[in-house]
Amino acid sequence: MKRIASIGLLFLGIQLYSQSVQSPSKEITLNFSLSENGKPTYQVSYKNKAVVLKSFLGIKVKNASNLDANFKIDSIGNKNVNETWQPVLGEQSNIKNSYNEMTVALSQPLSNRKMNIIFRVFDEGVAFRYAFPKQVNMNYFIITDEVSEFNLAGDHKTFWLPGDFDSQEYPYTESKLSDVNTDNINKNNGIGLKSIAGKYTIQSPLMMKSADGLYLNIFEAAVVNYPVMHLDLVPSELKLTSHLVPNAIGDKAYLQAPCVSPWRTIMVSNDARNIVSSKMILNLNDPCKIKDTSWIKPMKFVGVWWEMHVGKSTWDYAGSQNAQNAADGQLKPTGKHGATTENTKRYIDFAAKNGFDGVLVEGWNMGWEDWFGNWKEDVFDFTTPYPDYDLKAIHDYAKAKGVKMIMHNETSGSVANYERHLDRALNLMKEYEYPAVKTGYVGRIIPRGEFHDGQTMVNHFNFVARRAADFKVMVDSHESSRPTGYSRTYPNYVAAEAARGNEFNAWSVGNPPMHETILPFTRLLGGPMDYTPGIFEIKMSYYDSKKTEQVHTTLAKQLALYITMYSPVQMAADLPENYERYPDAFQFIKDVAVDWQDSKYLEAEPGDYLTVTRKDKHSENWFLGAITDENARDTELKLDFLSPNKKYKATIYEDGKDADWQKNPKSYAIRSVEVTSKSKIKLHLANGGGAAISFQPSN
């Protein structure tokens, strides 16, 4: 009884103790304390305004007492960091990393275990993670839940996706936080595999705006050897709690001390531009671990891809476009196969003529007749081409033209099969000098019972990037878990899809006009996105009069996306013949850079509009992209980002006077004016429209 009483007195003393840490600007304050029963809690305020109310922290452990209560504070340490680092590829040449850090060392007397909570406070937000020191009473352990709470101070406008463990490819829903309910979304949205966790489970990153104009974002960084975090909502309390994705037997994470969890992040600002331009997620990741990065280079490419989505050709050799039928094992060509030697050479010619770096080819390898929907394990071997695709001939032809080929490895979700073949696939890429591979993970995961967002798959996606680095191959993953800044550590992980891409416009209800104005505030905070912009033939009725699908933008907005949707590997996604009919508009895609010296976000409002300007890393050229949602918009932009005492030729690609994303999406106009850093430019963006501008020095 005396021992219990003494512990109680200890906790009584601790509950009165709290510690605060502020951002370098002193605008954001994080306060940490222990509750009366030794539960870790934190609060966040912005300019003395409550953002996150008292919220609990902790970890639940399998077959052991939980690490969420009965703690005492052993020590509190502080440090300040103010540094600058240089990304291999990026939106800017130099990234500032400035924060104040507080490490709270906790111990649990009853179990004699230790856990640290590390807080970092940046000018645009806060981050925290759990750290487990090496210790006698906790070596290997299994996490069953993470008790990270985010108790919000208001019922904010929220842009959300359902908490689906297998897909992020939903259009965003905009609603009050209290109105979130995944039962109300349209499930007929073109997504083939849905694994929604519950009616009040939603994904991070979660973008919000308060009634009094604060912008908030809840996300995570440095997800390594850990599952993805979704969020459980209690609508009546405006409380969000971490929801870790389980594995096949219900556990969340297998760890061994010493180790750390990912960072949980809360961005906050009264200026939306501070959210969308933030490099906080990248800054929370480990520095680059690749010693020689000279082979990691940006690329613009075309490819045998969109023609399959619009139905002009097929991925499979038989030409059936039936992914669940091996045609009785007989490969009988119908002439509709897209990945032929002849067709690929046509794309190589187009790339060489127009200055593109590479050509992507999908459907080149055996297996596409029977690859989806049946949980099939041995589906592709990633080395055997179809009879009409000559790997060597294509390599030799492309090399003679100065064009690089980009490999495609669709796994059909059979990850175990891909890992068995990975080195052989990478050896093939090395043999034929492929600088990059686009991977795909359509369908249910094998090992069976695993989810795309579980610890097993997170480890796989990161492993593929690391192993590809050994072969000097860049990786662009599709249907992966969404990036959380790992491209800083392994910059050959150049891009990912991990969101609803442009291809959904070809064969589904499509992407609403506001879609591209939200993604930079959510998905792109964690890393570059391969959105595949540049579609000129907007309406699918062009290919088949019976089709009603279309891209939900104007042509000018498709150009602007090359600026607003950052990626160091950008695809000109439409067919070569479609570009040849609009050579004046195509000129912007030919000119636009993909690696940047500097980027400035001029205007930003999630769900409404975004204007970004970027300076080419290797010249004095600037490029600007402005996009809007379904509403037309007029804006006047100051050009004070341009170098002083220089004159520039500004070539403006904009919506035509009668442009409208539904009624007249291909109406565009091009004009040129001479400007300086003291000039202003007026732009009119049509409904679902945009504008793209190239600035080239003229003196």
C-alpha positions in Angstrom: 0.0 0.0 0.0 2.8 2.4 0.8 4.4 1.7 -2.7 1.1 2.5 -4.4 0.7 5.7 -2.4 4.1 6.9 -3.3 3.5 6.4 -7.0 0.2 8.3 -6.6 2.0 11.2 -5.0 4.5 11.2 -7.9 1.7 11.4 -10.5 0.0 14.1 -8.4 3.1 16.2 -8.6 3.6 15.6 -12.3 0.2 16.6 -13.4 1.0 20.2 -12.4 4.0 20.2 -14.6 3.9 21.2 -18.2 6.3 22.3 -20.8 5.9 24.4 -23.9 7.9 24.7 -27.1 7.3 27.4 -29.8 8.0 27.8 -33.5 11.0 30.0 -34.5 8.5 32.7 -35.4 6.8 32.2 -31.9 3.4 32.1 -33.7 2.8 28.4 -32.9 3.0 27.0 -29.4 2.8 23.3 -28.4 2.2 22.5 -24.8 2.9 19.0 -23.3 1.8 17.7 -19.9 0.9 14.5 -18.1 -2.6 14.0 -16.8 -3.2 13.0 -13.2 -3.0 9.3 -14.2 0.2 9.8 -16.1 -1.3 10.0 -19.6 0.8 12.1 -22.1 -1.2 15.0 -23.5 -0.5 17.9 -25.9 -2.2 21.1 -27.1 -1.5 23.4 -30.0 -2.2 27.1 -30.5 -1.6 29.5 -33.3 -1.2 33.2 -32.4 -2.8 32.3 -29.0 -5.8 30.8 -30.7 -6.5 27.1 -29.9 -6.0 24.8 -32.8 -5.8 21.3 -31.1 -7.4 21.0 -27.7 -6.0 18.7 -25.0 -5.3 15.4 -26.8 -3.9 12.1 -25.5 -0.9 10.3 -26.9 0.3 6.7 -26.5 0.9 3.2 -27.9 -1.0 0.0 -27.2 1.2 -3.1 -27.1 0.2 -6.8 -27.6 0.6 -9.1 -24.7 1.9 -6.4 -22.4 0.6 -3.3 -20.6 0.0 -0.4 -22.9 2.3 2.6 -23.2 -0.4 5.2 -22.8 -0.7 5.9 -19.1 1.1 5.6 -15.7 4.1 7.5 -17.0 6.5 9.8 -15.1 8.9 12.3 -16.7 12.5 11.4 -16.5 13.9 14.4 -18.4 13.0 17.0 -21.0 15.6 18.1 -23.6 15.5 20.9 -26.0 17.4 21.8 -29.2 17.2 24.3 -32.1 17.9 23.5 -35.7 18.4 26.0 -38.5 19.9 24.5 -41.6 19.6 24.4 -45.4 19.9 21.3 -47.6 19.9 20.7 -51.3 17.5 18.1 -52.9 18.7 16.1 -55.8 15.5 17.0 -57.7 12.9 19.3 -56.4 10.7 22.4 -56.4 13.7 24.5 -55.3 17.5 24.2 -55.1 17.7 24.9 -51.4 15.3 23.8 -48.7 15.3 25.5 -45.3 14.9 23.3 -42.3 14.2 25.3 -39.1 12.5 24.1 -36.0 12.6 23.9 -32.2 12.6 20.4 -30.7 11.6 19.1 -27.3 12.2 15.5 -26.3 10.2 14.2 -23.3 11.8 11.0 -21.8 9.1 9.0 -20.1 9.2 5.9 -18.0 6.5 3.6 -16.7 7.5 2.5 -13.2 5.1 -0.5 -13.0 6.5 -2.1 -16.2 10.0 -0.6 -16.0 9.7 0.4 -19.7 10.7 3.6 -21.4 9.2 5.7 -24.2 10.2 9.1 -25.5 8.0 11.6 -27.3 9.8 13.9 -29.7 8.1 17.2 -30.7 9.3 19.5 -33.4 7.7 22.9 -34.0 8.2 24.6 -37.3 6.8 28.0 -38.5 4.1 26.2 -40.5 3.2 23.4 -38.0 4.1 20.8 -35.4 5.2 17.2 -35.5 5.6 14.5 -33.0 6.8 10.9 -32.9 7.3 8.1 -30.5 10.8 6.7 -29.8 11.6 3.5 -28.1 15.1 3.3 -26.6 17.0 0.1 -26.3 16.0 -1.4 -23.0 15.9 -4.6 -21.0 12.1 -5.0 -20.7 11.2 -4.2 -24.3 13.1 -5.7 -27.2 10.7 -7.2 -29.8 7.1 -5.9 -29.5 3.9 -5.7 -31.4 1.8 -2.6 -31.7 -1.9 -3.2 -31.7 -3.0 0.5 -31.8 -1.6 4.0 -31.6 -3.5 6.5 -29.4 -2.6 9.7 -31.1 -5.5 12.1 -30.8 -6.3 15.3 -32.6 -9.1 17.1 -30.8 -10.0 20.0 -33.0 -11.2 23.4 -31.8 -13.9 23.9 -34.4 -16.2 22.2 -37.0 -14.0 23.0 -40.0 -14.6 22.8 -43.7 -12.9 19.6 -44.6 -11.6 17.9 -47.8 -11.7 14.2 -47.2 -11.3 10.7 -48.6 -12.7 7.6 -47.1 -10.3 5.5 -45.0 -9.7 2.9 -47.6 -6.7 0.5 -46.9 -6.3 -0.3 -50.5 -6.9 2.9 -52.5 -6.6 6.7 -52.4 -8.2 7.0 -55.8 -11.4 8.7 -54.7 -12.5 12.2 -55.6 -12.5 14.5 -52.6 -15.7 15.3 -50.7 -16.0 18.8 -49.2 -18.1 19.0 -46.1 -18.1 20.1 -42.5 -16.0 17.8 -40.3 -19.2 16.8 -38.4 -20.9 15.8 -41.6 -18.2 13.2 -42.7 -19.8 9.9 -43.5 -18.3 7.5 -45.9 -21.7 5.8 -46.5 -22.7 8.9 -48.4 -20.0 8.9 -51.1 -20.6 7.6 -54.7 -19.2 4.1 -54.8 -19.7 3.9 -58.6 -16.5 5.8 -59.1 -14.3 3.5 -61.2 -12.3 2.1 -58.3 -11.9 -1.6 -58.7 -10.9 -2.6 -55.2 -12.5 -0.9 -52.1 -11.5 -1.7 -48.5 -13.2 1.1 -46.5 -12.6 0.7 -42.8 -15.8 2.4 -41.5 -18.3 5.2 -42.0 -16.2 7.6 -39.9 -12.7 6.5 -40.9 -11.0 8.9 -43.3 -7.5 9.3 -44.8 -4.7 11.6 -44.0 -3.5 14.0 -45.3 -6.7 15.8 -44.2 -7.0 19.4 -45.3 -9.3 21.8 -43.4 -10.2 25.4 -43.1 -11.7 27.0 -40.0 -14.6 29.5 -40.0 -12.2 32.3 -39.0 -9.7 31.6 -41.8 -7.1 29.2 -40.4 -5.9 26.4 -42.7 -5.1 23.1 -41.0 -3.6 19.9 -42.3 -3.1 16.6 -40.5 -0.7 14.2 -42.1 2.4 12.0 -41.3 6.0 11.9 -42.4 8.8 9.3 -42.7 6.5 6.2 -42.7 9.2 3.5 -42.6 8.6 0.0 -41.2 5.2 1.0 -40.1 1.6 1.0 -41.4 -0.1 4.1 -42.9 -2.1 6.1 -40.5 -5.8 6.7 -41.2 -8.1 8.7 -38.9 -11.2 7.7 -36.9 -13.6 10.5 -36.4 -16.1 11.1 -33.5 -18.3 13.7 -35.3 -20.1 14.9 -32.2 -16.8 15.6 -30.5 -14.7 16.8 -33.5 -12.1 14.2 -32.3 -9.8 12.4 -34.6 -7.7 9.4 -33.5 -5.0 7.5 -35.4 -6.2 4.3 -37.1 -3.2 2.1 -38.1 -3.8 -0.3 -41.0 -3.7 -3.9 -39.8 -1.9 -6.8 -41.4 -3.5 -10.2 -42.3 -3.9 -11.3 -38.7 -4.9 -8.0 -37.2 -1.6 -6.7 -35.8 -0.4 -3.2 -36.8 3.4 -3.1 -36.5 6.2 -5.5 -35.6 9.1 -3.5 -34.1 12.4 -4.0 -32.2 13.9 -1.4 -29.9 15.6 1.0 -30.5 13.1 2.3 -33.1 10.8 5.2 -33.9 7.3 5.7 -35.2 6.6 8.0 -38.2 6.0 11.6 -37.4 2.4 12.8 -36.9 2.1 16.3 -38.4 -0.3 19.3 -37.9 0.2 22.2 -40.2 -1.5 25.5 -39.4 -1.4 29.0 -41.0 -3.7 31.9 -41.8 -2.3 31.8 -45.3 -3.1 28.8 -47.5 0.2 29.4 -49.4 2.2 28.4 -46.3 0.5 25.0 -46.3 0.8 24.2 -50.0 4.4 25.3 -50.2 5.6 23.6 -47.0 8.6 21.3 -47.0 7.9 20.2 -43.5 7.2 16.6 -44.6 10.4 16.3 -46.5 12.3 17.9 -43.7 11.1 15.3 -41.2 12.7 12.5 -43.3 16.3 11.3 -43.1 18.9 12.9 -45.5 19.8 11.2 -48.7 21.5 7.8 -48.3 22.7 7.4 -51.9 26.3 8.5 -52.2 26.4 9.0 -56.0 23.2 10.7 -57.3 24.5 11.8 -60.6 22.3 9.2 -62.4 19.1 10.6 -60.9 17.8 13.0 -63.5 14.4 14.6 -64.4 12.6 13.3 -67.5 9.8 14.3 -69.8 8.3 11.4 -71.7 5.6 10.1 -73.9 4.3 6.6 -74.0 2.1 3.7 -75.2 -0.5 4.3 -72.4 -3.4 6.7 -73.1 -4.4 4.8 -76.2 -5.3 1.8 -74.0 -7.4 3.9 -71.7 -9.4 5.4 -74.5 -9.9 2.0 -76.2 -7.8 2.5 -79.3 -5.5 -0.4 -78.4 -5.1 -3.0 -75.6 -2.5 -4.0 -73.0 -2.9 -7.7 -73.9 -1.4 -9.3 -77.1 -4.7 -11.1 -77.9 -6.5 -7.8 -78.1 -9.4 -8.8 -75.9 -9.0 -6.2 -73.2 -10.3 -8.9 -70.9 -8.0 -9.1 -68.0 -9.5 -12.2 -66.5 -9.5 -14.6 -69.5 -6.3 -16.2 -70.8 -8.1 -17.0 -74.2 -7.8 -20.7 -73.6 -4.1 -20.3 -73.3 -3.8 -19.4 -77.0 -2.2 -16.1 -78.0 -4.2 -15.1 -81.0 -3.4 -11.6 -82.1 -6.3 -9.4 -83.3 -4.1 -6.4 -84.3 -5.3 -4.3 -81.3 -2.2 -4.8 -79.2 -0.6 -1.4 -78.4 2.9 -2.5 -77.3 4.3 -3.5 -80.7 7.8 -2.9 -82.0 6.3 -0.8 -84.9 4.1 1.3 -82.6 6.8 1.9 -80.1 9.2 3.1 -82.8 6.5 5.6 -83.8 6.6 7.0 -80.2 10.4 7.0 -80.2 10.3 9.1 -83.4 7.9 11.5 -81.9 10.0 11.8 -78.7 13.2 12.4 -80.7 11.6 15.0 -82.9 10.1 17.0 -80.1 13.0 16.8 -77.5 11.5 14.3 -75.0 13.8 12.3 -72.9 12.0 9.0 -72.8 9.2 6.6 -73.9 7.1 4.5 -71.6 5.6 1.3 -72.9 2.9 -0.6 -71.1 1.6 -4.1 -72.1 5.0 -5.2 -73.5 5.3 -8.4 -71.4 3.5 -11.7 -71.3 0.5 -12.1 -68.9 -2.0 -9.3 -69.6 -4.7 -11.7 -70.8 -5.3 -13.0 -67.3 -3.8 -10.7 -64.6 -6.6 -9.0 -62.6 -9.3 -10.0 -60.2 -8.5 -13.6 -59.4 -5.8 -13.2 -56.8 -3.5 -14.9 -59.1 0.1 -15.3 -57.9 2.4 -16.2 -60.8 1.1 -13.6 -63.3 4.1 -11.8 -64.8 7.8 -12.6 -64.9 8.8 -9.1 -65.9 11.4 -10.3 -68.5 9.5 -12.1 -71.3 8.1 -9.9 -74.0 5.2 -10.6 -76.3 6.0 -12.0 -79.7 5.5 -8.6 -81.4 7.7 -6.7 -79.0 11.5 -6.9 -79.7 13.4 -5.6 -76.7 16.8 -5.4 -78.4 15.5 -3.8 -81.6 13.7 -1.2 -79.6 16.6 -0.5 -77.4 18.9 -0.1 -80.4 16.4 2.2 -82.2 15.9 4.4 -79.2 19.6 4.7 -78.5 20.3 5.8 -82.0 17.6 8.5 -81.7 18.9 9.7 -78.3 15.8 8.5 -76.4 15.7 6.4 -73.2 13.1 3.7 -72.7 11.1 3.6 -69.5 10.3 0.1 -68.1 6.8 -0.9 -66.9 6.3 -3.5 -64.2 2.6 -4.2 -63.3 2.5 -6.6 -60.4 -1.3 -7.2 -60.3 -0.8 -6.9 -56.5 1.2 -10.1 -56.5 4.0 -8.6 -54.5 5.5 -11.9 -53.5 5.9 -12.7 -57.2 7.5 -9.4 -57.9 10.0 -9.7 -55.1 11.0 -13.1 -56.4 11.6 -11.6 -59.9 12.8 -8.2 -58.9 16.6 -8.7 -59.4 16.0 -10.3 -62.8 13.7 -7.4 -63.8 16.3 -4.9 -62.7 19.1 -6.8 -64.5 17.0 -6.6 -67.7 16.7 -2.8 -67.2 20.4 -2.5 -66.7 21.1 -4.6 -69.8 18.9 -2.4 -72.0 19.9 0.9 -70.2 16.5 1.8 -68.8 16.9 4.7 -66.4 13.5 4.4 -64.8 10.7 1.9 -64.0 7.0 2.6 -63.5 5.5 0.0 -61.1 1.9 -0.9 -60.7 -0.1 -2.6 -57.9 -3.6 -3.0 -59.2 -5.8 -5.5 -57.2 -5.7 -7.4 -54.0 -2.3 -7.9 -52.4 -0.4 -11.2 -52.3 0.6 -12.2 -49.5 -3.1 -12.7 -49.2 -4.9 -10.7 -46.5 -2.4 -7.8 -46.6 -3.5 -4.3 -47.6 -1.7 -1.7 -49.7 -1.3 0.5 -46.7 -0.1 -2.1 -44.2 3.4 -2.4 -42.7 4.3 -5.2 -45.1 3.5 -3.2 -48.2 5.1 0.0 -46.9 8.2 -2.0 -46.4 7.9 -3.4 -50.0 7.5 0.0 -51.7 10.5 1.4 -49.8 12.5 -1.8 -50.5 11.9 -1.5 -54.3 13.2 2.0 -54.2 16.3 1.0 -52.2 17.0 -2.1 -54.4 16.5 -0.1 -57.6 19.1 2.3 -56.4 21.6 -0.5 -56.4 21.0 -0.8 -60.1 20.8 3.0 -60.7 17.1 2.8 -61.6 14.5 5.5 -60.8 11.1 4.4 -59.5 7.7 5.8 -60.3 5.1 3.8 -58.4 1.4 3.6 -59.1 -1.3 2.2 -56.7 1.3 2.4 -53.8 0.7 3.8 -50.4 0.9 7.6 -50.5 4.4 9.1 -50.1 5.5 10.7 -46.9 8.8 12.2 -47.9 10.9 9.1 -48.4 12.1 10.7 -51.7 14.5 12.8 -49.6 16.2 9.7 -48.3 16.0 7.8 -51.6 15.7 10.4 -54.3 15.5 7.8 -57.0 12.0 7.3 -55.7 11.2 10.1 -58.1 7.4 10.0 -58.2 4.2 8.0 -57.3 0.6 8.1 -58.2 -1.2 7.2 -54.9 -4.2 9.4 -55.7 -6.9 9.7 -58.3 -5.0 10.4 -61.6 -5.9 11.8 -64.9 -6.8 8.3 -66.4 -10.1 8.2 -64.4 -11.4 10.8 -66.8 -11.1 8.4 -69.7 -13.5 5.7 -68.5 -15.3 6.7 -65.3 -17.3 9.6 -63.7 -13.9 11.3 -63.8 -12.3 13.9 -61.6 -14.4 17.0 -60.7 -12.9 20.4 -61.7 -11.9 21.1 -58.1 -9.8 17.9 -57.9 -6.5 19.4 -59.1 -6.9 22.4 -56.7 -7.0 20.0 -53.7 -4.2 17.6 -54.5 -1.4 20.1 -53.9 -2.7 20.6 -50.4 -2.9 16.9 -49.7 -1.2 14.2 -51.7 1.6 16.3 -53.0 2.7 17.4 -49.5 4.4 14.0 -49.2 6.2 13.9 -52.6 5.8 14.3 -56.4 2.8 12.9 -58.1 2.7 11.3 -61.5 -0.7 12.8 -62.6 -0.1 12.3 -66.3 -1.4 15.7 -67.6 -1.4 17.1 -71.1 -4.6 15.6 -72.6 -5.7 17.7 -75.6 -8.6 15.6 -76.9 -10.8 16.3 -73.9 -14.0 14.4 -74.9 -13.9 10.6 -75.3 -16.6 10.8 -78.0 -13.7 11.7 -80.2 -12.8 8.0 -80.2 -16.3 6.6 -80.0 -19.4 8.6 -80.6 -21.2 6.6 -77.9 -18.8 7.6 -75.2 -19.9 10.4 -72.8 -16.7 10.5 -70.6 -14.4 13.5 -70.7 -11.6 15.2 -69.0 -13.1 17.7 -66.6 -10.8 20.6 -67.5 -10.1 22.9 -70.4 -7.1 22.3 -72.6 -5.3 25.3 -71.2 -5.7 23.9 -67.7 -4.0 20.7 -68.8 -1.0 22.8 -69.7 -1.1 24.6 -66.3 -1.0 21.2 -64.5 2.6 20.8 -65.6 3.4 23.6 -63.1 0.8 23.1 -60.4 1.3 19.3 -60.1 5.0 19.0 -59.3 6.9 16.0 -60.5 10.5 15.6 -61.9 9.1 13.0 -64.3 6.3 14.4 -66.4 4.4 12.6 -69.1 2.9 14.2 -72.1 0.1 11.7 -71.8 -2.0 12.2 -75.0 -1.4 10.5 -78.3 1.3 11.9 -80.6 -1.3 12.6 -83.4 -3.4 14.7 -81.0 -0.4 16.9 -80.2 0.4 17.3 -83.9 -3.0 18.8 -84.5 -2.3 21.5 -81.9 1.4 22.4 -82.3 1.1 25.9 -80.9 -0.4 24.6 -77.6 2.0 21.7 -77.6 4.9 24.1 -77.6 4.4 24.8 -73.9 4.8 21.1 -73.0 8.0 21.0 -75.1 9.4 24.1 -73.4 8.4 23.5 -69.8 11.1 22.5 -67.3 10.7 19.7 -64.8 13.4 20.5 -62.3 13.4 23.8 -60.4 15.7 26.4 -58.9 12.8 28.2 -57.1 9.1 28.0 -56.7 6.6 30.6 -55.5 3.0 30.0 -54.7 1.3 33.3 -55.6 -2.4 32.4 -54.9 -3.9 29.4 -53.1 -7.3 28.3 -51.8 -8.0 24.6 -51.5 -10.9 23.4 -53.6 -11.0 26.7 -55.5 -7.8 27.9 -57.2 -4.0 27.7 -57.3 -1.3 29.8 -59.0 2.3 28.7 -58.9 5.4 30.0 -60.7 8.7 28.2 -60.9 12.2 29.0 -62.2 14.1 26.4 -64.3 17.1 25.0 -62.4 19.4 25.4 -65.4 18.3 28.7 -67.0 16.7 32.1 -66.3 13.3 30.9 -67.7 10.3 31.0 -65.4 7.0 29.1 -65.9 3.6 29.8 -64.4 0.5 27.7 -63.9 -2.9 29.0 -62.8 -5.9 26.7 -62.3 -9.5 27.1 -61.0 -12.3 24.8 -60.1 -15.7 24.7 -61.8 -16.0 28.5 -61.4 -14.5 31.0 -63.7 -12.0 33.4 -62.2 -10.3 36.7 -63.0 -6.9 37.5 -61.4 -4.1 40.1 -61.7 -0.6 38.8 -61.0 2.4 40.8 -60.0 5.5 39.6 -61.7 8.0 40.7 -59.0 9.4 37.2 -58.9 11.2 37.9 -62.2 14.8 39.0 -62.0 15.1 42.9 -61.8 16.6 44.8 -64.7 15.6 42.1 -67.2 13.1 42.0 -69.9 11.2 38.8 -70.6 9.0 37.5 -73.4 5.9 36.2 -71.7 4.0 33.6 -73.9 0.5 33.2 -72.4 -1.5 30.0 -73.1 -5.0 30.8 -71.8 -8.6 29.8 -72.1 -10.4 31.2 -75.1 -13.2 33.7 -74.6 -15.8 31.0 -75.1 -14.0 28.3 -73.2 -15.8 26.1 -70.8 -14.7 22.7 -69.5 -18.0 21.1 -70.5 -19.2 23.1 -73.5 -16.0 24.1 -75.2 -12.9 22.7 -73.5 -10.5 23.0 -76.4 -11.0 26.7 -76.9 -7.7 28.4 -76.1 -5.7 31.5 -77.1 -2.0 32.3 -77.2 -0.5 35.7 -76.9 2.9 37.2 -76.2 3.9 40.3 -74.3 7.1 41.9 -73.1 7.3 42.1 -69.3 9.6 43.0 -66.4 9.6 42.4 -62.7 7.5 45.5 -62.3 4.7 44.3 -64.7 1.4 42.8 -64.0 -0.6 40.3 -66.0 -4.4 39.9 -66.0 -5.8 36.4 -66.6 -9.3 35.1 -67.1 -9.7 31.4 -66.2 -12.8 29.8 -67.7 -15.0 27.3 -65.8 -12.7 24.4 -65.1 -10.0 26.3 -66.8 -6.5 27.5 -66.4 -3.5 29.4 -67.9 0.1 28.6 -68.5 2.9 31.1 -69.1 6.5 30.8 -70.1 8.9 33.7 -69.4 12.1 33.8 -71.4 14.7 36.6 -71.0 14.8 38.8 -74.1 17.9 40.9 -73.1 
